[in-house]
């Protein structure tokens, strides 16, 4: 582990089983349960977990994933039960879309602009 590097992200979840199903289907993440109120994820690029909570506060930090094919990633997210909050848009150097997971957490997926 490196000092001062982010090495773990923890997100809230109102429904742990639904959360695991969504992230497994949408992104191929793996999970390890620690009791009924916590599950850790791996195979995501950074380790993290979901902690059971009664409600989700939105508008906080935006976690952004990378994918080479945004259209494919968007379809996979929607098929797994995610809701698109901002459709694919361009910015200098890339494109991205934003979505909410079944808990209401908002995340994004981006890719580089191909020239």
Phi and psi restraints in degrees (range 20) as a CNS / XPLOR table:
assign (resid 1 and name C) (resid 2 and name N)
       (resid 2 and name CA) (resid 2 and name C) 1.0 -101.5 20.0 2
assign (resid 2 and name N) (resid 2 and name CA)
       (resid 2 and name C) (resid 3 and name N) 1.0 136.3 20.0 2
assign (resid 2 and name C) (resid 3 and name N)
       (resid 3 and name CA) (resid 3 and name C) 1.0 -61.4 20.0 2
assign (resid 3 and name N) (resid 3 and name CA)
       (resid 3 and name C) (resid 4 and name N) 1.0 142.0 20.0 2
assign (resid 3 and name C) (resid 4 and name N)
       (resid 4 and name CA) (resid 4 and name C) 1.0 68.1 20.0 2
assign (resid 4 and name N) (resid 4 and name CA)
       (resid 4 and name C) (resid 5 and name N) 1.0 15.7 20.0 2
assign (resid 4 and name C) (resid 5 and name N)
       (resid 5 and name CA) (resid 5 and name C) 1.0 -105.1 20.0 2
assign (resid 5 and name N) (resid 5 and name CA)
       (resid 5 and name C) (resid 6 and name N) 1.0 141.4 20.0 2
assign (resid 5 and name C) (resid 6 and name N)
       (resid 6 and name CA) (resid 6 and name C) 1.0 -66.6 20.0 2
assign (resid 6 and name N) (resid 6 and name CA)
       (resid 6 and name C) (resid 7 and name N) 1.0 126.6 20.0 2
assign (resid 6 and name C) (resid 7 and name N)
       (resid 7 and name CA) (resid 7 and name C) 1.0 -128.3 20.0 2
assign (resid 7 and name N) (resid 7 and name CA)
       (resid 7 and name C) (resid 8 and name N) 1.0 2.6 20.0 2
assign (resid 7 and name C) (resid 8 and name N)
       (resid 8 and name CA) (resid 8 and name C) 1.0 -159.4 20.0 2
assign (resid 8 and name N) (resid 8 and name CA)
       (resid 8 and name C) (resid 9 and name N) 1.0 137.8 20.0 2
assign (resid 8 and name C) (resid 9 and name N)
       (resid 9 and name CA) (resid 9 and name C) 1.0 -125.6 20.0 2
assign (resid 9 and name N) (resid 9 and name CA)
       (resid 9 and name C) (resid 10 and name N) 1.0 132.4 20.0 2
assign (resid 9 and name C) (resid 10 and name N)
       (resid 10 and name CA) (resid 10 and name C) 1.0 -118.9 20.0 2
assign (resid 10 and name N) (resid 10 and name CA)
       (resid 10 and name C) (resid 11 and name N) 1.0 129.3 20.0 2
assign (resid 10 and name C) (resid 11 and name N)
       (resid 11 and name CA) (resid 11 and name C) 1.0 -120.3 20.0 2
assign (resid 11 and name N) (resid 11 and name CA)
       (resid 11 and name C) (resid 12 and name N) 1.0 152.3 20.0 2
assign (resid 11 and name C) (resid 12 and name N)
       (resid 12 and name CA) (resid 12 and name C) 1.0 -81.1 20.0 2
assign (resid 12 and name N) (resid 12 and name CA)
       (resid 12 and name C) (resid 13 and name N) 1.0 155.4 20.0 2
assign (resid 12 and name C) (resid 13 and name N)
       (resid 13 and name CA) (resid 13 and name C) 1.0 -146.5 20.0 2
assign (resid 13 and name N) (resid 13 and name CA)
       (resid 13 and name C) (resid 14 and name N) 1.0 131.2 20.0 2
assign (resid 13 and name C) (resid 14 and name N)
       (resid 14 and name CA) (resid 14 and name C) 1.0 -86.4 20.0 2
assign (resid 14 and name N) (resid 14 and name CA)
       (resid 14 and name C) (resid 15 and name N) 1.0 -17.9 20.0 2
assign (resid 14 and name C) (resid 15 and name N)
       (resid 15 and name CA) (resid 15 and name C) 1.0 -145.1 20.0 2
assign (resid 15 and name N) (resid 15 and name CA)
       (resid 15 and name C) (resid 16 and name N) 1.0 100.7 20.0 2
assign (resid 15 and name C) (resid 16 and name N)
       (resid 16 and name CA) (resid 16 and name C) 1.0 -62.5 20.0 2
assign (resid 16 and name N) (resid 16 and name CA)
       (resid 16 and name C) (resid 17 and name N) 1.0 -48.4 20.0 2
assign (resid 16 and name C) (resid 17 and name N)
       (resid 17 and name CA) (resid 17 and name C) 1.0 -60.5 20.0 2
assign (resid 17 and name N) (resid 17 and name CA)
       (resid 17 and name C) (resid 18 and name N) 1.0 -41.6 20.0 2
assign (resid 17 and name C) (resid 18 and name N)
       (resid 18 and name CA) (resid 18 and name C) 1.0 -65.3 20.0 2
assign (resid 18 and name N) (resid 18 and name CA)
       (resid 18 and name C) (resid 19 and name N) 1.0 -38.8 20.0 2
assign (resid 18 and name C) (resid 19 and name N)
       (resid 19 and name CA) (resid 19 and name C) 1.0 -61.8 20.0 2
assign (resid 19 and name N) (resid 19 and name CA)
       (resid 19 and name C) (resid 20 and name N) 1.0 -48.0 20.0 2
assign (resid 19 and name C) (resid 20 and name N)
       (resid 20 and name CA) (resid 20 and name C) 1.0 -61.2 20.0 2
assign (resid 20 and name N) (resid 20 and name CA)
       (resid 20 and name C) (resid 21 and name N) 1.0 -43.3 20.0 2
assign (resid 20 and name C) (resid 21 and name N)
       (resid 21 and name CA) (resid 21 and name C) 1.0 -61.7 20.0 2
assign (resid 21 and name N) (resid 21 and name CA)
       (resid 21 and name C) (resid 22 and name N) 1.0 -46.1 20.0 2
assign (resid 21 and name C) (resid 22 and name N)
       (resid 22 and name CA) (resid 22 and name C) 1.0 -60.1 20.0 2
assign (resid 22 and name N) (resid 22 and name CA)
       (resid 22 and name C) (resid 23 and name N) 1.0 -53.3 20.0 2
assign (resid 22 and name C) (resid 23 and name N)
       (resid 23 and name CA) (resid 23 and name C) 1.0 -70.3 20.0 2
assign (resid 23 and name N) (resid 23 and name CA)
       (resid 23 and name C) (resid 24 and name N) 1.0 -27.0 20.0 2
assign (resid 23 and name C) (resid 24 and name N)
       (resid 24 and name CA) (resid 24 and name C) 1.0 -68.8 20.0 2
assign (resid 24 and name N) (resid 24 and name CA)
       (resid 24 and name C) (resid 25 and name N) 1.0 -47.5 20.0 2
assign (resid 24 and name C) (resid 25 and name N)
       (resid 25 and name CA) (resid 25 and name C) 1.0 -68.4 20.0 2
assign (resid 25 and name N) (resid 25 and name CA)
       (resid 25 and name C) (resid 26 and name N) 1.0 -44.4 20.0 2
assign (resid 25 and name C) (resid 26 and name N)
       (resid 26 and name CA) (resid 26 and name C) 1.0 -76.1 20.0 2
assign (resid 26 and name N) (resid 26 and name CA)
       (resid 26 and name C) (resid 27 and name N) 1.0 -37.0 20.0 2
assign (resid 26 and name C) (resid 27 and name N)
       (resid 27 and name CA) (resid 27 and name C) 1.0 -132.0 20.0 2
assign (resid 27 and name N) (resid 27 and name CA)
       (resid 27 and name C) (resid 28 and name N) 1.0 -3.4 20.0 2
assign (resid 27 and name C) (resid 28 and name N)
       (resid 28 and name CA) (resid 28 and name C) 1.0 74.4 20.0 2
assign (resid 28 and name N) (resid 28 and name CA)
       (resid 28 and name C) (resid 29 and name N) 1.0 23.3 20.0 2
assign (resid 28 and name C) (resid 29 and name N)
       (resid 29 and name CA) (resid 29 and name C) 1.0 -71.7 20.0 2
assign (resid 29 and name N) (resid 29 and name CA)
       (resid 29 and name C) (resid 30 and name N) 1.0 155.8 20.0 2
assign (resid 29 and name C) (resid 30 and name N)
       (resid 30 and name CA) (resid 30 and name C) 1.0 -109.6 20.0 2
assign (resid 30 and name N) (resid 30 and name CA)
       (resid 30 and name C) (resid 31 and name N) 1.0 155.3 20.0 2
assign (resid 30 and name C) (resid 31 and name N)
       (resid 31 and name CA) (resid 31 and name C) 1.0 -133.2 20.0 2
assign (resid 31 and name N) (resid 31 and name CA)
       (resid 31 and name C) (resid 32 and name N) 1.0 148.1 20.0 2
assign (resid 31 and name C) (resid 32 and name N)
       (resid 32 and name CA) (resid 32 and name C) 1.0 -128.9 20.0 2
assign (resid 32 and name N) (resid 32 and name CA)
       (resid 32 and name C) (resid 33 and name N) 1.0 120.7 20.0 2
assign (resid 32 and name C) (resid 33 and name N)
       (resid 33 and name CA) (resid 33 and name C) 1.0 -83.2 20.0 2
assign (resid 33 and name N) (resid 33 and name CA)
       (resid 33 and name C) (resid 34 and name N) 1.0 140.7 20.0 2
assign (resid 33 and name C) (resid 34 and name N)
       (resid 34 and name CA) (resid 34 and name C) 1.0 -125.3 20.0 2
assign (resid 34 and name N) (resid 34 and name CA)
       (resid 34 and name C) (resid 35 and name N) 1.0 82.1 20.0 2
assign (resid 34 and name C) (resid 35 and name N)
       (resid 35 and name CA) (resid 35 and name C) 1.0 80.4 20.0 2
assign (resid 35 and name N) (resid 35 and name CA)
       (resid 35 and name C) (resid 36 and name N) 1.0 -168.1 20.0 2
assign (resid 35 and name C) (resid 36 and name N)
       (resid 36 and name CA) (resid 36 and name C) 1.0 -88.1 20.0 2
assign (resid 36 and name N) (resid 36 and name CA)
       (resid 36 and name C) (resid 37 and name N) 1.0 -10.7 20.0 2
assign (resid 36 and name C) (resid 37 and name N)
       (resid 37 and name CA) (resid 37 and name C) 1.0 -115.3 20.0 2
assign (resid 37 and name N) (resid 37 and name CA)
       (resid 37 and name C) (resid 38 and name N) 1.0 8.7 20.0 2
assign (resid 37 and name C) (resid 38 and name N)
       (resid 38 and name CA) (resid 38 and name C) 1.0 -151.2 20.0 2
assign (resid 38 and name N) (resid 38 and name CA)
       (resid 38 and name C) (resid 39 and name N) 1.0 136.4 20.0 2
assign (resid 38 and name C) (resid 39 and name N)
       (resid 39 and name CA) (resid 39 and name C) 1.0 -136.7 20.0 2
assign (resid 39 and name N) (resid 39 and name CA)
       (resid 39 and name C) (resid 40 and name N) 1.0 134.4 20.0 2
assign (resid 39 and name C) (resid 40 and name N)
       (resid 40 and name CA) (resid 40 and name C) 1.0 -95.6 20.0 2
assign (resid 40 and name N) (resid 40 and name CA)
       (resid 40 and name C) (resid 41 and name N) 1.0 144.7 20.0 2
assign (resid 40 and name C) (resid 41 and name N)
       (resid 41 and name CA) (resid 41 and name C) 1.0 -114.0 20.0 2
assign (resid 41 and name N) (resid 41 and name CA)
       (resid 41 and name C) (resid 42 and name N) 1.0 153.2 20.0 2
assign (resid 41 and name C) (resid 42 and name N)
       (resid 42 and name CA) (resid 42 and name C) 1.0 -143.5 20.0 2
assign (resid 42 and name N) (resid 42 and name CA)
       (resid 42 and name C) (resid 43 and name N) 1.0 178.2 20.0 2
assign (resid 42 and name C) (resid 43 and name N)
       (resid 43 and name CA) (resid 43 and name C) 1.0 66.1 20.0 2
assign (resid 43 and name N) (resid 43 and name CA)
       (resid 43 and name C) (resid 44 and name N) 1.0 32.9 20.0 2
assign (resid 43 and name C) (resid 44 and name N)
       (resid 44 and name CA) (resid 44 and name C) 1.0 -121.4 20.0 2
assign (resid 44 and name N) (resid 44 and name CA)
       (resid 44 and name C) (resid 45 and name N) 1.0 -4.5 20.0 2
assign (resid 44 and name C) (resid 45 and name N)
       (resid 45 and name CA) (resid 45 and name C) 1.0 102.2 20.0 2
assign (resid 45 and name N) (resid 45 and name CA)
       (resid 45 and name C) (resid 46 and name N) 1.0 -28.0 20.0 2
assign (resid 45 and name C) (resid 46 and name N)
       (resid 46 and name CA) (resid 46 and name C) 1.0 -147.4 20.0 2
assign (resid 46 and name N) (resid 46 and name CA)
       (resid 46 and name C) (resid 47 and name N) 1.0 143.0 20.0 2
assign (resid 46 and name C) (resid 47 and name N)
       (resid 47 and name CA) (resid 47 and name C) 1.0 -74.3 20.0 2
assign (resid 47 and name N) (resid 47 and name CA)
       (resid 47 and name C) (resid 48 and name N) 1.0 154.1 20.0 2
assign (resid 47 and name C) (resid 48 and name N)
       (resid 48 and name CA) (resid 48 and name C) 1.0 -172.4 20.0 2
assign (resid 48 and name N) (resid 48 and name CA)
       (resid 48 and name C) (resid 49 and name N) 1.0 -170.8 20.0 2
assign (resid 48 and name C) (resid 49 and name N)
       (resid 49 and name CA) (resid 49 and name C) 1.0 -159.5 20.0 2
assign (resid 49 and name N) (resid 49 and name CA)
       (resid 49 and name C) (resid 50 and name N) 1.0 169.5 20.0 2
assign (resid 49 and name C) (resid 50 and name N)
       (resid 50 and name CA) (resid 50 and name C) 1.0 -120.5 20.0 2
assign (resid 50 and name N) (resid 50 and name CA)
       (resid 50 and name C) (resid 51 and name N) 1.0 128.2 20.0 2
assign (resid 50 and name C) (resid 51 and name N)
       (resid 51 and name CA) (resid 51 and name C) 1.0 -108.4 20.0 2
assign (resid 51 and name N) (resid 51 and name CA)
       (resid 51 and name C) (resid 52 and name N) 1.0 132.6 20.0 2
assign (resid 51 and name C) (resid 52 and name N)
       (resid 52 and name CA) (resid 52 and name C) 1.0 -62.9 20.0 2
assign (resid 52 and name N) (resid 52 and name CA)
       (resid 52 and name C) (resid 53 and name N) 1.0 132.3 20.0 2
assign (resid 52 and name C) (resid 53 and name N)
       (resid 53 and name CA) (resid 53 and name C) 1.0 -143.3 20.0 2
assign (resid 53 and name N) (resid 53 and name CA)
       (resid 53 and name C) (resid 54 and name N) 1.0 163.6 20.0 2
assign (resid 53 and name C) (resid 54 and name N)
       (resid 54 and name CA) (resid 54 and name C) 1.0 -83.4 20.0 2
assign (resid 54 and name N) (resid 54 and name CA)
       (resid 54 and name C) (resid 55 and name N) 1.0 -26.1 20.0 2
assign (resid 54 and name C) (resid 55 and name N)
       (resid 55 and name CA) (resid 55 and name C) 1.0 -149.4 20.0 2
assign (resid 55 and name N) (resid 55 and name CA)
       (resid 55 and name C) (resid 56 and name N) 1.0 160.9 20.0 2
assign (resid 55 and name C) (resid 56 and name N)
       (resid 56 and name CA) (resid 56 and name C) 1.0 -114.4 20.0 2
assign (resid 56 and name N) (resid 56 and name CA)
       (resid 56 and name C) (resid 57 and name N) 1.0 130.0 20.0 2
assign (resid 56 and name C) (resid 57 and name N)
       (resid 57 and name CA) (resid 57 and name C) 1.0 -96.1 20.0 2
assign (resid 57 and name N) (resid 57 and name CA)
       (resid 57 and name C) (resid 58 and name N) 1.0 126.7 20.0 2
assign (resid 57 and name C) (resid 58 and name N)
       (resid 58 and name CA) (resid 58 and name C) 1.0 -99.3 20.0 2
assign (resid 58 and name N) (resid 58 and name CA)
       (resid 58 and name C) (resid 59 and name N) 1.0 167.6 20.0 2
assign (resid 58 and name C) (resid 59 and name N)
       (resid 59 and name CA) (resid 59 and name C) 1.0 92.6 20.0 2
assign (resid 59 and name N) (resid 59 and name CA)
       (resid 59 and name C) (resid 60 and name N) 1.0 11.4 20.0 2
assign (resid 59 and name C) (resid 60 and name N)
       (resid 60 and name CA) (resid 60 and name C) 1.0 -90.8 20.0 2
assign (resid 60 and name N) (resid 60 and name CA)
       (resid 60 and name C) (resid 61 and name N) 1.0 -147.1 20.0 2
assign (resid 60 and name C) (resid 61 and name N)
       (resid 61 and name CA) (resid 61 and name C) 1.0 -61.9 20.0 2
assign (resid 61 and name N) (resid 61 and name CA)
       (resid 61 and name C) (resid 62 and name N) 1.0 138.9 20.0 2
assign (resid 61 and name C) (resid 62 and name N)
       (resid 62 and name CA) (resid 62 and name C) 1.0 -100.4 20.0 2
assign (resid 62 and name N) (resid 62 and name CA)
       (resid 62 and name C) (resid 63 and name N) 1.0 117.6 20.0 2
assign (resid 62 and name C) (resid 63 and name N)
       (resid 63 and name CA) (resid 63 and name C) 1.0 -85.0 20.0 2
assign (resid 63 and name N) (resid 63 and name CA)
       (resid 63 and name C) (resid 64 and name N) 1.0 129.9 20.0 2
assign (resid 63 and name C) (resid 64 and name N)
       (resid 64 and name CA) (resid 64 and name C) 1.0 -120.7 20.0 2
assign (resid 64 and name N) (resid 64 and name CA)
       (resid 64 and name C) (resid 65 and name N) 1.0 124.7 20.0 2
assign (resid 64 and name C) (resid 65 and name N)
       (resid 65 and name CA) (resid 65 and name C) 1.0 -98.1 20.0 2
assign (resid 65 and name N) (resid 65 and name CA)
       (resid 65 and name C) (resid 66 and name N) 1.0 161.9 20.0 2
assign (resid 65 and name C) (resid 66 and name N)
       (resid 66 and name CA) (resid 66 and name C) 1.0 -114.3 20.0 2
assign (resid 66 and name N) (resid 66 and name CA)
       (resid 66 and name C) (resid 67 and name N) 1.0 142.0 20.0 2
assign (resid 66 and name C) (resid 67 and name N)
       (resid 67 and name CA) (resid 67 and name C) 1.0 -150.8 20.0 2
assign (resid 67 and name N) (resid 67 and name CA)
       (resid 67 and name C) (resid 68 and name N) 1.0 139.7 20.0 2
assign (resid 67 and name C) (resid 68 and name N)
       (resid 68 and name CA) (resid 68 and name C) 1.0 -70.5 20.0 2
assign (resid 68 and name N) (resid 68 and name CA)
       (resid 68 and name C) (resid 69 and name N) 1.0 -23.5 20.0 2
assign (resid 68 and name C) (resid 69 and name N)
       (resid 69 and name CA) (resid 69 and name C) 1.0 -126.8 20.0 2
assign (resid 69 and name N) (resid 69 and name CA)
       (resid 69 and name C) (resid 70 and name N) 1.0 94.0 20.0 2
assign (resid 69 and name C) (resid 70 and name N)
       (resid 70 and name CA) (resid 70 and name C) 1.0 -61.8 20.0 2
assign (resid 70 and name N) (resid 70 and name CA)
       (resid 70 and name C) (resid 71 and name N) 1.0 -41.0 20.0 2
assign (resid 70 and name C) (resid 71 and name N)
       (resid 71 and name CA) (resid 71 and name C) 1.0 -60.8 20.0 2
assign (resid 71 and name N) (resid 71 and name CA)
       (resid 71 and name C) (resid 72 and name N) 1.0 -42.8 20.0 2
assign (resid 71 and name C) (resid 72 and name N)
       (resid 72 and name CA) (resid 72 and name C) 1.0 -65.2 20.0 2
assign (resid 72 and name N) (resid 72 and name CA)
       (resid 72 and name C) (resid 73 and name N) 1.0 -44.4 20.0 2
assign (resid 72 and name C) (resid 73 and name N)
       (resid 73 and name CA) (resid 73 and name C) 1.0 -61.7 20.0 2
assign (resid 73 and name N) (resid 73 and name CA)
       (resid 73 and name C) (resid 74 and name N) 1.0 -42.6 20.0 2
assign (resid 73 and name C) (resid 74 and name N)
       (resid 74 and name CA) (resid 74 and name C) 1.0 -61.3 20.0 2
assign (resid 74 and name N) (resid 74 and name CA)
       (resid 74 and name C) (resid 75 and name N) 1.0 -46.5 20.0 2
assign (resid 74 and name C) (resid 75 and name N)
       (resid 75 and name CA) (resid 75 and name C) 1.0 -60.3 20.0 2
assign (resid 75 and name N) (resid 75 and name CA)
       (resid 75 and name C) (resid 76 and name N) 1.0 -42.1 20.0 2
assign (resid 75 and name C) (resid 76 and name N)
       (resid 76 and name CA) (resid 76 and name C) 1.0 -64.0 20.0 2
assign (resid 76 and name N) (resid 76 and name CA)
       (resid 76 and name C) (resid 77 and name N) 1.0 -42.8 20.0 2
assign (resid 76 and name C) (resid 77 and name N)
       (resid 77 and name CA) (resid 77 and name C) 1.0 -60.7 20.0 2
assign (resid 77 and name N) (resid 77 and name CA)
       (resid 77 and name C) (resid 78 and name N) 1.0 -47.0 20.0 2
assign (resid 77 and name C) (resid 78 and name N)
       (resid 78 and name CA) (resid 78 and name C) 1.0 -65.8 20.0 2
assign (resid 78 and name N) (resid 78 and name CA)
       (resid 78 and name C) (resid 79 and name N) 1.0 -41.3 20.0 2
assign (resid 78 and name C) (resid 79 and name N)
       (resid 79 and name CA) (resid 79 and name C) 1.0 -62.4 20.0 2
assign (resid 79 and name N) (resid 79 and name CA)
       (resid 79 and name C) (resid 80 and name N) 1.0 -35.4 20.0 2
assign (resid 79 and name C) (resid 80 and name N)
       (resid 80 and name CA) (resid 80 and name C) 1.0 -78.5 20.0 2
assign (resid 80 and name N) (resid 80 and name CA)
       (resid 80 and name C) (resid 81 and name N) 1.0 -8.3 20.0 2
assign (resid 80 and name C) (resid 81 and name N)
       (resid 81 and name CA) (resid 81 and name C) 1.0 111.0 20.0 2
assign (resid 81 and name N) (resid 81 and name CA)
       (resid 81 and name C) (resid 82 and name N) 1.0 6.7 20.0 2
assign (resid 81 and name C) (resid 82 and name N)
       (resid 82 and name CA) (resid 82 and name C) 1.0 -78.2 20.0 2
assign (resid 82 and name N) (resid 82 and name CA)
       (resid 82 and name C) (resid 83 and name N) 1.0 158.5 20.0 2
assign (resid 82 and name C) (resid 83 and name N)
       (resid 83 and name CA) (resid 83 and name C) 1.0 -117.8 20.0 2
assign (resid 83 and name N) (resid 83 and name CA)
       (resid 83 and name C) (resid 84 and name N) 1.0 127.7 20.0 2
assign (resid 83 and name C) (resid 84 and name N)
       (resid 84 and name CA) (resid 84 and name C) 1.0 -74.1 20.0 2
assign (resid 84 and name N) (resid 84 and name CA)
       (resid 84 and name C) (resid 85 and name N) 1.0 125.4 20.0 2
assign (resid 84 and name C) (resid 85 and name N)
       (resid 85 and name CA) (resid 85 and name C) 1.0 -102.5 20.0 2
assign (resid 85 and name N) (resid 85 and name CA)
       (resid 85 and name C) (resid 86 and name N) 1.0 -27.9 20.0 2
assign (resid 85 and name C) (resid 86 and name N)
       (resid 86 and name CA) (resid 86 and name C) 1.0 -140.0 20.0 2
assign (resid 86 and name N) (resid 86 and name CA)
       (resid 86 and name C) (resid 87 and name N) 1.0 117.1 20.0 2
assign (resid 86 and name C) (resid 87 and name N)
       (resid 87 and name CA) (resid 87 and name C) 1.0 -66.5 20.0 2
assign (resid 87 and name N) (resid 87 and name CA)
       (resid 87 and name C) (resid 88 and name N) 1.0 171.2 20.0 2
assign (resid 87 and name C) (resid 88 and name N)
       (resid 88 and name CA) (resid 88 and name C) 1.0 -54.3 20.0 2
assign (resid 88 and name N) (resid 88 and name CA)
       (resid 88 and name C) (resid 89 and name N) 1.0 127.4 20.0 2
assign (resid 88 and name C) (resid 89 and name N)
       (resid 89 and name CA) (resid 89 and name C) 1.0 -138.4 20.0 2
assign (resid 89 and name N) (resid 89 and name CA)
       (resid 89 and name C) (resid 90 and name N) 1.0 157.3 20.0 2
assign (resid 89 and name C) (resid 90 and name N)
       (resid 90 and name CA) (resid 90 and name C) 1.0 -98.1 20.0 2
assign (resid 90 and name N) (resid 90 and name CA)
       (resid 90 and name C) (resid 91 and name N) 1.0 150.8 20.0 2
assign (resid 90 and name C) (resid 91 and name N)
       (resid 91 and name CA) (resid 91 and name C) 1.0 -144.5 20.0 2
assign (resid 91 and name N) (resid 91 and name CA)
       (resid 91 and name C) (resid 92 and name N) 1.0 164.5 20.0 2
assign (resid 91 and name C) (resid 92 and name N)
       (resid 92 and name CA) (resid 92 and name C) 1.0 -55.4 20.0 2
assign (resid 92 and name N) (resid 92 and name CA)
       (resid 92 and name C) (resid 93 and name N) 1.0 115.7 20.0 2
assign (resid 92 and name C) (resid 93 and name N)
       (resid 93 and name CA) (resid 93 and name C) 1.0 96.8 20.0 2
assign (resid 93 and name N) (resid 93 and name CA)
       (resid 93 and name C) (resid 94 and name N) 1.0 -5.9 20.0 2
assign (resid 93 and name C) (resid 94 and name N)
       (resid 94 and name CA) (resid 94 and name C) 1.0 -176.1 20.0 2
assign (resid 94 and name N) (resid 94 and name CA)
       (resid 94 and name C) (resid 95 and name N) 1.0 -169.8 20.0 2
assign (resid 94 and name C) (resid 95 and name N)
       (resid 95 and name CA) (resid 95 and name C) 1.0 -140.7 20.0 2
assign (resid 95 and name N) (resid 95 and name CA)
       (resid 95 and name C) (resid 96 and name N) 1.0 157.4 20.0 2
assign (resid 95 and name C) (resid 96 and name N)
       (resid 96 and name CA) (resid 96 and name C) 1.0 -158.7 20.0 2
assign (resid 96 and name N) (resid 96 and name CA)
       (resid 96 and name C) (resid 97 and name N) 1.0 167.7 20.0 2
assign (resid 96 and name C) (resid 97 and name N)
       (resid 97 and name CA) (resid 97 and name C) 1.0 -135.7 20.0 2
assign (resid 97 and name N) (resid 97 and name CA)
       (resid 97 and name C) (resid 98 and name N) 1.0 160.7 20.0 2
assign (resid 97 and name C) (resid 98 and name N)
       (resid 98 and name CA) (resid 98 and name C) 1.0 -122.5 20.0 2
assign (resid 98 and name N) (resid 98 and name CA)
       (resid 98 and name C) (resid 99 and name N) 1.0 150.2 20.0 2
assign (resid 98 and name C) (resid 99 and name N)
       (resid 99 and name CA) (resid 99 and name C) 1.0 -149.1 20.0 2
assign (resid 99 and name N) (resid 99 and name CA)
       (resid 99 and name C) (resid 100 and name N) 1.0 162.9 20.0 2
assign (resid 99 and name C) (resid 100 and name N)
       (resid 100 and name CA) (resid 100 and name C) 1.0 -110.5 20.0 2
assign (resid 100 and name N) (resid 100 and name CA)
       (resid 100 and name C) (resid 101 and name N) 1.0 143.5 20.0 2
assign (resid 100 and name C) (resid 101 and name N)
       (resid 101 and name CA) (resid 101 and name C) 1.0 -82.5 20.0 2
assign (resid 101 and name N) (resid 101 and name CA)
       (resid 101 and name C) (resid 102 and name N) 1.0 178.6 20.0 2
assign (resid 101 and name C) (resid 102 and name N)
       (resid 102 and name CA) (resid 102 and name C) 1.0 -61.5 20.0 2
assign (resid 102 and name N) (resid 102 and name CA)
       (resid 102 and name C) (resid 103 and name N) 1.0 -17.5 20.0 2
assign (resid 102 and name C) (resid 103 and name N)
       (resid 103 and name CA) (resid 103 and name C) 1.0 -85.9 20.0 2
assign (resid 103 and name N) (resid 103 and name CA)
       (resid 103 and name C) (resid 104 and name N) 1.0 -19.0 20.0 2
assign (resid 103 and name C) (resid 104 and name N)
       (resid 104 and name CA) (resid 104 and name C) 1.0 103.7 20.0 2
assign (resid 104 and name N) (resid 104 and name CA)
       (resid 104 and name C) (resid 105 and name N) 1.0 0.2 20.0 2
assign (resid 104 and name C) (resid 105 and name N)
       (resid 105 and name CA) (resid 105 and name C) 1.0 -67.1 20.0 2
assign (resid 105 and name N) (resid 105 and name CA)
       (resid 105 and name C) (resid 106 and name N) 1.0 133.9 20.0 2
assign (resid 105 and name C) (resid 106 and name N)
       (resid 106 and name CA) (resid 106 and name C) 1.0 -98.4 20.0 2
assign (resid 106 and name N) (resid 106 and name CA)
       (resid 106 and name C) (resid 107 and name N) 1.0 130.2 20.0 2
assign (resid 106 and name C) (resid 107 and name N)
       (resid 107 and name CA) (resid 107 and name C) 1.0 -131.4 20.0 2
assign (resid 107 and name N) (resid 107 and name CA)
       (resid 107 and name C) (resid 108 and name N) 1.0 173.8 20.0 2
assign (resid 107 and name C) (resid 108 and name N)
       (resid 108 and name CA) (resid 108 and name C) 1.0 -136.9 20.0 2
assign (resid 108 and name N) (resid 108 and name CA)
       (resid 108 and name C) (resid 109 and name N) 1.0 160.5 20.0 2
assign (resid 108 and name C) (resid 109 and name N)
       (resid 109 and name CA) (resid 109 and name C) 1.0 -129.6 20.0 2
assign (resid 109 and name N) (resid 109 and name CA)
       (resid 109 and name C) (resid 110 and name N) 1.0 134.9 20.0 2
assign (resid 109 and name C) (resid 110 and name N)
       (resid 110 and name CA) (resid 110 and name C) 1.0 -131.7 20.0 2
assign (resid 110 and name N) (resid 110 and name CA)
       (resid 110 and name C) (resid 111 and name N) 1.0 163.5 20.0 2
assign (resid 110 and name C) (resid 111 and name N)
       (resid 111 and name CA) (resid 111 and name C) 1.0 -147.4 20.0 2
assign (resid 111 and name N) (resid 111 and name CA)
       (resid 111 and name C) (resid 112 and name N) 1.0 159.5 20.0 2
assign (resid 111 and name C) (resid 112 and name N)
       (resid 112 and name CA) (resid 112 and name C) 1.0 -70.5 20.0 2
assign (resid 112 and name N) (resid 112 and name CA)
       (resid 112 and name C) (resid 113 and name N) 1.0 152.5 20.0 2
assign (resid 112 and name C) (resid 113 and name N)
       (resid 113 and name CA) (resid 113 and name C) 1.0 -75.8 20.0 2
assign (resid 113 and name N) (resid 113 and name CA)
       (resid 113 and name C) (resid 114 and name N) 1.0 126.7 20.0 2
assign (resid 113 and name C) (resid 114 and name N)
       (resid 114 and name CA) (resid 114 and name C) 1.0 -86.2 20.0 2
assign (resid 114 and name N) (resid 114 and name CA)
       (resid 114 and name C) (resid 115 and name N) 1.0 129.9 20.0 2
